[in-house]
Every structure is written in C-alpha cells, then in structure tokens.
Amino acid sequence: MDISQTISNTAIENQCESGVSAGGTSFSVAPMMEITDRYCRRFHRMLSSHGVLYSEMITAAAVVHGDRNYLLEFDTAELPVVLQLGGSDAGLMAESAAIGEQFGYSAVNINCGCPSDRVRNGRFGACLMAEPELVAECLIAMQASVSIPVTVKCRIGIDRDDSFEPFERFVRVVADAGCNKFIVHARKAWLDGLSPKENRTVPPLKYEYVDQIKSLYPDKQFILNGGLLSHEQAIANSRTIDGVMLGREVCSNPWMLNDVDHLYYGKAQNTRTRFEVVEACYPHIEKHLSQGTSLGKLMKPMLGLFHAQPGGRLWRRILSETMWLEGAGLHTVQRALDAVRQAAEDVQRATKPDIPGHGDAGNLPESRHSNG
Ligand SMILES: Cc1cc2nc3c(=O)[nH]c(=O)nc-3n(C[C@H](O)[C@H](O)[C@H](O)COP(=O)(O)O)c2cc1C
C-alpha cells in the first residue's frame, strides 16, 4: 500500500508551509532512558528534520547539582529538542528548567508518567498524577523562570481506578496553572505490582480518553502516545488531537522517521537511501570517536536501520559483535555496511536473474564498496 497516499487522503491535510505542523498532526520521538541520548537524537535528526526529539528523563537535582555539561550538552543540529525533567521540588524544577533553556533546549517537559520505584521514592514520575496541585506549583515556578514552553507527559491514571474523572481533574488543575501541552501515554500506571516494563504493556490502552480530554479542552494540545506501531495507525488514531509520539517502534525501526517530514509536515518525501544515511553519519561518528566516545554508543541507535531489509540481521549482528570492542572505528561500520550491500545485491540478483545489474532493490544504491 502507498502509505503516503493513504495518509494524505486522510488526516494530514492542514500542514502549513513553515514546517511547523499547524492544524495537522505533529510527530515526536518519545523520551527513553538509556536510549534517547544525544547520539541517538543526532541519528534520528538525520532521518527527520522536523519531528520533535526528547531527551531521556534527567532529574532536576542532577541538573542543578551534577555535571550539567555531561548531562545536557547536545548538538544544535538536533533541534527542536525537548529536555525532560523529573522532580517535584518547585525551586529545583524552576532552576533546572532555566539551565535547560540556557543550554538551548526548545522546551522543557515534566515527567508525570514514569512508574519506577526509584522515581516514586523521589516523589516524581507517575505518582504525581495523584498530586496535580504539586505539578501545578512546579509548572508555575518553571514558567516564571523560562520563556520556552513547559509541557507535561502523563498517563491516564494510576493504580486500579479506571475512571476518567481523576485524569480529567489532573489535566484541569495543571491546565489552569498554564500548561498548554500534554503528552498522554494512554494507559494507566500500576504503581504496585508491575515493573516499569510491564507498565508499558499490561494496563490496557485507552486512546478514547485522549479524544475525550481534547473535546473538553479544545484549546490545549494533546499528543497521543502508547502502543503506536506505524504511521497509518498513529494518524488514524489522532484525527481529533494534535500529534503523536512513538517510542519503542522507532527504536526497532528507525527508518520510519524517514517518512515523518513528508507525512506530518508536508515536506517533499526524502529520497535518500539507508546507505546514504549511514554514510552521511560518518563525519559525526568520526568526530565523536576522536573525542573518546565508544563506537557502541554511537551505533546502538542505528542497529535497527535495516529492519526487515536484506542484510538487516547481518548489519545488527556484525555491529553488535564488534562495535564495543577496543579498536572499533569507522572501518567497523564500513565493513557492516558492505555486508548489507552485498546481501542486498545477492537478493537483487536472485530476484532478477536474467537482467544482471538491473533494477533497484528498494534502498540499494549503486555499489560503492568502501576499501575500509
Ligand atoms: C526503555 C524505555 C525508557 C523510557 N524512559 C522514559 C523516560 O525517561 N521518560 C518518559 O517520560 N518515558 C519514558 N519511557 C516511556 C516512553 O516515553 C513511552 O511513553 C512509552 O514507551 C510508550 O510509547 P511506545 O508504546 O510508543 O513505546 C520509556 C520507555 C522505554 C521503552
């Protein structure tokens, strides 16, 4: 199916020319601890110029008292990028937001959705859904200390209460305090009895709660998150709201970001190949290798790039086995890329046996074997 046709016929009819999705649906990559670090975001930005990227959650206390350069530094090429903060001390949240603004982040986001014990003991994350007044207090302090937007990422509730009312009350109190944008992971978090991982799969998804809250607060922005596995599904489920956020699917299949600028922001379809994207990353890889970053850290976000493509498993295997080794470098990436290219050529040859060298196997560019 031609997904771009399907989608342009359905939801994405109102993009404005500026690249900001106005009246259409915005796309963001979810904040994910130990995943969406600066290297991951830099790679994601190679695939989409307009999707919104998020940092991993960083605690307000770490930003204020810790090694803030290490925690916050990023490449301006990643912009727009949102800093997600964890905390519930209004003073610390305000100070960390101001520091984030000084570093150049596009917005700051308050984490009210993480269910881990560590987070709960620190009185932040999903347990804050039970304390909307405290979130409002933080939000007001943060808004007073920055001029960038302050947004909230939350669940639809916590623990066993299945009703809409506590969610509506949370949004009402925080919206009254001035929050204009909510990212909603559309399932509850069970703070007792489920691990963080289970809390991302077991509680049922209720996208209808996000539609319902939007209908009550039409002037506020609501971004749907949770369990979205494709652009078609994301757009079909976001007709009445303002955007979608995807996490795990982007990790397993980052190439889906290649369609974001076209589908959500009305830009021309990107025509580069996966091979070209990897090669375009070489200067960034070389720069960070020379600064002492391990190849593993740089390449981990790229392991899924050839997902469901000829040679995709080979790419993942070669890199996984070699990228953390001492001495791993650009030549390691080139070797993996050559192996994928070879696998793609083999498939091409096998499917068109009578016409040597003919055809384009999806993303296969002319053969350009590196000598590395
Ligand atoms: C490994 C991992 C780490 C995560 N870390 C964060 C985090 O730091 N902050 C946050 O708000 N959500 C975090 N999440 C939740 C995601 O942002 C997202 O809400 C969730 O995965 C549901 O979206 P998805 O179904 O598209 O993955 C994390 C999820 C995963 C899988």
The ligand as an ORCA input file, in Angstrom:
! r2SCAN-3c Opt
* xyz 0 1
  C      13.492      1.858     27.597
  C      12.446      2.898     27.863
  C      12.766      4.017     28.618
  C      11.799      5.010     28.865
  N      12.167      6.149     29.542
  C      11.276      7.171     29.678
  C      11.662      8.433     30.212
  O      12.823      8.679     30.540
  N      10.685      9.370     30.334
  C       9.385      9.155     29.958
  O       8.543     10.044     30.074
  N       9.014      7.985     29.424
  C       9.925      7.006     29.258
  N       9.550      5.843     28.640
  C       8.174      5.711     28.148
  C       8.082      6.221     26.699
  O       8.376      7.601     26.622
  C       6.670      5.976     26.130
  O       5.758      6.716     26.893
  C       6.278      4.509     26.177
  O       7.322      3.658     25.725
  C       5.011      4.265     25.337
  O       5.238      4.616     23.996
  P       5.521      3.485     22.860
  O       4.462      2.440     23.035
  O       5.462      4.205     21.575
  O       6.887      2.921     23.165
  C      10.493      4.853     28.384
  C      10.183      3.731     27.603
  C      11.142      2.773     27.331
  C      10.789      1.587     26.462
*
